[in-house]
């Protein structure tokens, strides 16, 4: 699980935004690399198709609604539900929660689209999505708060979370605030969730425990997301794909290396399938309680 988060962090190097592709299906598809990640479903091989892409909503409901208003593939039906245009594919590039104040609302919309259009809506695993796999292990449940030894990247810093100081908060509220604010880049997320659910600090802790479990809303996003998406000639990841020299210099996973051993591979197809299969196993281990 940690390796998956390191990979996703190394891929997140480009700005957020949304782009659209109108791509005629080629007779001999050539992989193209774009800047975000998910499924491997190929659009129809002959008919023209439209791929619409948006990313990094991060819990911002207003941003999501602005995208819907501009979209050529989404519209609201008479019942108010979002509808996807026929033959269109919608790719969400990851980072669904954290900074906008409406995490649960955004998750409901995105998951609803995936449930209604499972073959045409593709979810990418972002770093802000993958790191929520840590919540269950580090926050525990209502009757047990696990020991926490700190995080390795704080070693020697003297701050809360330094493994040499054994100073991670030992109460649920303090622990969650530490995880969000100090290790996940979410300075306001705790208070945002408190406002969104209209509850107490303890209710926020329980909300994260429930929603970040495999059956919760965040958990369902993680289970339905993929680290690499291929639609005909288009490949999407959550960030840039490092070139081979960067793999050697920085120890990150780029083209030509497949984790967890970072074994070298030749050719795009072997790399794509290797990275995707590895990420699926990481998520499967997390669902089955084997993550760590």
N, C-alpha and C positions, 0 to 999 in steps of 0.2 A: 504493500500500500504506500509506504514512504517513497519507494522508487517511482511509483506512478505519479505522485505529487511532484517529485523532483523533475521528472520528464516534462510534465505540463508546465512547470515554472520555466523551464528552459525554452519552451515553445512560445511563451507569451511575450513577444518583443514588439508587437505592432499595435498601433492605436485602434481603438474600437470605432464602430460606425456601422454602416450597412452598405452593401453593394448588391447589384442585381446582374445576373448573367442571362442573356438570351442566346442559348447555344444550340445550333443545328446539330443533330446527332451525326457524327462522322462515320464513314464506312470503316475506317481503321483508327479507333480512338488512340490518341497519344496523351498520356497523363500530363495534366497541367497542375501546377502547385499554386494554390491560393492561400489565404491567411486564416484559416480556422478549421476545426475537426469534427467528424462523425461518420455515419453509416457507409455501407458499401453497396447500397442498392443502385442499380443502373436504371436510368430512365428508359422509356421505350426506344428501341434501336433505330426506328425509322422516322417517326413523326417528330416535328419540331417541339421543343419543350422549353419551359422557362424555369430557371432556378433563381429563387429569391433568397437573399441572405441578410440576416441581421444578427447582432452579437452584443455581448456585454450590457444587457439591460440592467443587471445588478439591482434588481428590486425596484426599479424606477417605473412605476405604472404610467406616468405621463409620457415618458420616452416610448414605451410600448404602444400607447395609443397614437402617438405621432407617427410611428412606423406603420401602423395599421391604416391610418389616414392616407399615407403616401403610397401604400403597397399596390402593385398591379396584380397580386395573386390572392389577397385577403379582402374579405368584405363581411359585413354583418348581415345575417339572415333576419327574417321577420321575428324570430324568437330571441334575437340579440346575440346568438352564438356566432363565433367566427367561422366563416366558410372559406375553403381553399378552392381556387379555380381548378377546373378539370385539367389534367395532364401537367399541372404545375408541381414543382418541388420546392419546399420551404426548408431552409437550413438555418437552425439557430446555432451560432458559433460558440456558445458556452459563457460561463459566468452569469448565471441566472439570478443570483442573489447578492445581498450584503450591504449596498450603499444607498439605496433609494427609498427605503422605508415601507415598501409594500411587497416584501418577499413572498408571502403566502399568496397574495393576489396574482402576482406574476407567475408563480409556479402553477396555480390553477389554470391560468390561460394557456401556458405552454404545454402542460401535461394534457389538457383537454384537446388541444390540436393534435398531439401525438396519438391520443387514444382514438380520435375520430378518423385520422388519416395516417394509420401506422406505416404504410408503405411510401408515403409522400412527404412526411414530415420527419426531419432528421435532426437529432440532438447531438451536439458536440460536448465533450467533457472539457471544461475549463478548470484552471487551477482553483478558482473559488468554489467550484462544485466538488472537485476531488478532495479538497481539504476537509470537507464536512464528514468524510468517512472517519475522521479522527474523533468525532464528538462522542460516539458511543464508548470507545476505548478509554478516552481521557476524562470524560464526565461521568461515566457509569450510569447508575440508575438511582431511583429514589431511596433505596435502602443501602447502597454501597457507593462510596466515592473512592475510586482507585488511587493508589499511591502514584505520584507524578514526580519524576526525577529531573524535570526541566527539559529544555530542548538544546540539542547539540550546538546550534548556531549561536547560542548565547554564552557558551562556555568562556569563562574568563572575563565576562563583561561586567560582572558585579551587579547586574540588574535582576529583577524578578524573573525567574526561569533559568538562571545560571545553574547548571548541574552541580557545580562545586559548592553551592550555597544551600541547596535543599529548601528553597523558600517559596515554592509554588503554593498558592492559596489552598487551604484544606476544607473549604466549604463550597457548596454548589454554585452559589452566586458569584463568589470571588473567582472560582475556577473558570467558569464560563467567561467572565469578563476578561480574565487573563488570556484564555485561548483566543477569543475574538480580537481583542485589542492588541495583544502583544505578538501573536503568532499567525494571525490570519489577515491582518490589514483591515480590520473592521472596527474602527474607533467608535462608531455611533450605532452599530447594529443591535446591541443589547437594548438600548433605549428605543430604537425604531420598533423592535419586536414587541416591547412592552406597550407601546402606543397602539400598534396594529391589533393586538389581541385584547387590549384593555384590561390587563391583569397586573399582578404583583411581580416583584423580582423572582420569586419562587415559581410563578407561573411561566415566566420566560425560560427558566432553566428546564422545566418540564416540557415546554413547547419544543425546545431544541432537541431534547432527548427523543421525543416522539417523532418529530418531522425529519430528523437526520437518521433515524433507524431505517433499515431496508424497506419497510412498508410505509414509511412516512412520505410526505410530498417531496422533500429533498432526496430521500432515499430512492424513490421511484424515478426521479430525474436521473440520478446516477446510474441506476440499473438499465435505463433506456438509452443512455448516452454512449457514444463511441469516441475513441481518441482520433480516428481517421475516417473520413467519409469520402467515398468515391462515387460520383454520379457521371457516368459516361467518361468524358475526357477531363472532368474537373475533380480535383482532390482538395479537400478542405481540412485544415488543422486549426487549433486554437492560437497558433502563433507561427513564427518563422520556423522553417526546417533547416537546421544547421548543416553546413557542408562538412564533408569528411574531415578536413584539417581541423575544424573546430571540435570535432569529436575527440581527436587526439590531444588538442591543446587544453580543452576545458573539461573533458570527461562528461560531456552531455550527449544525449541521444540524438543523433542527426541521421541524415540519409546514409545508408550503408552499415548501420549498427543497430542491433536488436537487443533490448534489455531482456532479462536482468544481467546477463553476462556481457552485454554489448558486443556479442559475436558479430564479426563482419559478414555481410551478405552482398551478393552481386545482383543488380537489377532491381527495378522498382517494385515489381510484383512480389518478390520474396520479402523485401523490406516492409511493404505495406501490410501483407498478411501476417508477418512475424510480429510487428508492433501491435496490430489490432488483436491478434490472438493472446498476446501477453497481457494487454490491458484488460481484456475480457476475463482472463483467469484471476487477475488482481481483484476485480470487482466481485467475481464469484467467491473468492476466498473471504472477502469482507462480508458478503451476504451470509455465508455459512459460519461466520464467527471465527475465521482463521486469520483475519488480517492482523498486521502488526508491524 
